[in-house]
Amino acid sequence: MKYRSNLLERSATLLIYSCLIALALLCVAPLVHILAVSLSAAWAAEAGDVLFWPVDFTWQSYEFVFTKPQFLASIMVTFKRVLLGVSLSMILTVMAAYPLSKEKGAFRFRTLYAWIFVFTILFSGGLIPWYMTIRAVGLLDSIWALVLPGAVPVFNIIILLNFFRGLPRELEESAFVDGAQHWTILFKIFIPLSKPALATLTLFSVVGHWNSWFDGLILMNSPDHYPLSSYLQTVVIGRDLSQMTAQEVMRLSQISDRTFKSAQIFVGALPVLLLYPFLQKYFVKGIVLGSVKG
């Protein structure tokens, strides 16, 4: 009986791991295919002979990508957007989540403010009023048009305030007894204990800013001010040869449209892929393991 139970447990474990590995391969396969196409010769990509391994290996697509001024300019705009947007978003998220995590006795209007934040999730003014507001305050065609409208992510605030509520109140109470104020408690206790949650929200914010393309197309008047995702959107839909020099058109004729687009897409996804492993370690750590003794 015991042998049968162990056999079923091992079979279930094997089945679960097999399903997870299959799902992981399904997620990785498109990216590997794009990388293989970007490193393949033009004739192989156009013929559809490339699957998961480059055919007639070449760097021509990447050489063309990294010499294209508009592509490099869009990368710089995106890096600036991520730096400003993530920093501002995380500061405002922490500043809003900390007071909202308090009890009614400590913050009398906590419920009112919480419902105001929730209201913004359920109801929106619409695309046209959103655009008119940004235009009225003079943010069009500037980096702040990509940063300020989404600077207060309500979903992240809700996640972080619930995380703060789960922290042991004994730590806060003992800090108050020792004479600490709210700023000291926030920066010396809450933030250090919230590294897993903050790392997760930081990754959400980075990916959100990096992959956002719609606002760039609407709010930027010049293609030179497009963030990377907006620029890639125009590339994937179709290339405009009128914006290219004669030398660029000649070089582009020597490579495949598929390899050119695949190279740009892979380069655009690479920074997030490199960032994720550094934040992954915080996801599996205990929340407040060892913070309270006795």
N, C-alpha and C positions, 0 to 999 in steps of 0.2 A: 504493500500500500504506500509505504514511504517512497519506494523507488518510483512508483507511478506518479506520485505527487511531484517529485523532483524532475521527472521527465517532462511533465506538463509545464512546470515552471520554466525549464530550459527552452522548451519549444516556444512558449509565449515570449520569452526574452529574445530568442532568435528572430521570431516574426516581427516584433516591435523594432529591433535594430535594423532588420532588412527594410522595413517600411521607411524608417527615418533616413537610411542611406539612399534609398530610391528617391525620396523627396529632395534630399540634398543634391543629388546628381541632376534632378530635373531643374533645380534652381541654378546650378552652376553651368549646365550645358549651353544655354544661350550665350552666356558671356564667353565661354571657351570658343564657341563657334564664331562669334564676332572677332575675337582675337586672331583666330586662324585665318579668317577672311582678310583681315587687315594686313596680315603678313604674307599673303599669297600673291602670286602674279595676276595680272589683269585678266589674261585669257582663262585661268582656272576659276576665278571668281565669277566671271560672266557665264562660263559654261556650267556653273553649279557643281563643280567637282570637289569643292572644299566642304568638309564636314567638321571634324574636330582637330585636324592637323594641317598646317600650312602646306600648300602645293607650290613648288618652285619659289622657295623662301626669298623675300625681298623686303627692304626697308623703305621703298620709294614712297609709300603712302604717308608714313610718319615723317619723312624728310619734307614732304610737301606741306603737311599739317603744321609743323613747327616753324616753317618759314612764311606762313600766312599771317599778315599783321592783324586782321580782324579776329582770327581765332585766338591769338595771343592776347589781344586787347580784352576779349570777352572773358578769358581766364582771370585777368587782373581785376576786372569788375566783379567777378564772382568771389574771388578771394577777399576783396574789400567788403563785399556784401556779407559774407560769412563772418568775417572778423567783427564788423560793427553789429550785425544783426544778432548773432549768437550772444555776444557780450551783453548787449542791451536787453535782450530777451531773458537771459538767465538772471540778471540783476533785478529786473522788474518781477520775474516769477518768484524769486526768493522774498523780495520785499512785500509782495501781496500774499504769499502763502503763509508766512509766519504769523501775522496778526489774525488771519482767517482760521488758523488752526487752534486759536485760543477758545476757552469756554466763554459762555455768555457773560459770566460774572467779570471776566477780565476784559472783554471787548463787547460792550453793550449792543452795538449795531452790526455784529458779525453776521447774523442771519440776513439782514437787509443787503449788505454788500455782497454776500455770497449769491443771493438771488439776482442781483444786478449782473454779476458775472455770468450766471447761468442763462439769463435772458439773452445775452449777446450770442450764445451758442444756438439757441432755439430760433431766434429771429434776426434777420439781416435787412439792411436798408436797400440792398440790391446793387447791381454792378454800376449802374449809371450814377446814383448818388455817391457811391464810393469814389468813382472817377472824378466827379465834379468837386467833391471835397478836397481831394488831393490837388486838383488843378487850382482851386480857390486859394489854397495856402501856399502856392508857388513851389510845389515839390516836383512837378513834372520834369522829366529828363535829368533827374539828379539821383545820386545813390540813396538819398534819404527816402525817396519814393518807394524803394524796394525794402527799406528797413523799418520805417516808422509805422506804416499801416498794420503790420502784424507783430508789433513789438510786445504785445501783451497776449501770449498764448493761453487762453482760458483753460484749455484741456490740460496743459502742463501745470497750471496753478492748482487745479483740482487734484492731480496726481500727487504733487508735492505737499499740499496741505494735509492730505490723508496720510502721507508718510510721516509728516511732523506729528500728527496726532497719535501715531503709533509709538513714538519715542517715550521712554519711561518718564513720567512726570516727576519722579523722585530726583532726577538729575536737575531739572529746572528749579524745583523747590529748594534743594540744597544750595544751588547757586544764589538764589534770592536771599537765603539766610546768611550767606557769606558776603552779601553786599553787592552782588553783580546786578547790572541793569540789563534791559532787553537787548541792547546792541552787543554786549559782552556775551550773553547767553546764545544769541544767534550765531555769532562768528566763532565762539570758542566751544560750543556744545552742539548746536543743531547742525551747522554746516559740516563739521568733521564727521559726524555720525551719519550724514546723509550722502556720502560719496557715491554709493551705488545708485541712488535715485537721481542725483545731480548728473552723474555720468550718462545715465540713460536719457534724461531729458536733453542733455547737451547733444547727444547723438541724434535724437529726434530733430532738434533745432538745426543742426548742421545739415542733415539730409534734406530737411524741408527747404532751407535756403538754397542749397546746392541744386536741387532738382526743380525748383520753381521756375517756370518759363512763361506762364500766361501773363503775369503782371509786367514782366520785362517787355513783352510785345506791345502791351497797351500803354504803359507809362513812359517808355523811352521813345523819343522822337527820332533819334539817330541810331542806325545799326551799330555804330561804333560804341554806343553805350549799352548794348545788349549784354546781359549776363550770359554765361556759357550755355545754360539750358535753352534760353531763348534763341541763341545763335544756332545751336544744334537743331532746334525745331525747324528753323528756316532751311537748314542744310538737308535734313531728312525729307522735308516736303519737296524740295527742288532747289537746285543751285541756280544762281543768277549770274550768267557769264558777263553781263554788262558791268558788274562791279569788280571784275577781275582785269588785271593787266594782260597785255598780249603774251608776255612771258609765262604768266600763270596759266592762261588758257592752253598754251603749247605744252606745258608740263603736265597739266591735268589730262590732256588727250593721251598721254603715255601711260596713264594708270586707269584703273577701273573706278567707276563711280561707286560701286559697292565697297571696294577696298578703302577708298577715300572717306566715305561716310563711316565705315566700321572703325577706322583708325581714330576719327574724331570722337565717336561715341565711347570707345574704350578709354581714351585719354580723359574724357570727361568723367567717367565712372571710377577711374583709378584712385584719386585722392580719398574718396569715401571708403574704398576697399582697404586702403592702407591705414586709415584712421580706426576702423572698426576693431581690429585685434587689440589695440591699446586700451579701448574702453570695455572690451568684452570681460576682462578680469573682474571688473566691479559688479557685473551682473550676477555673479555666482557667490559673492561674499555675503555673509550674514549681516543683517541690518544693524543690530545693536548687540552683537555677540560679545559678552564679557563686559558690557558697560555698567551693569548693575551687579553688585556682589551681595551675598547674604540672603 
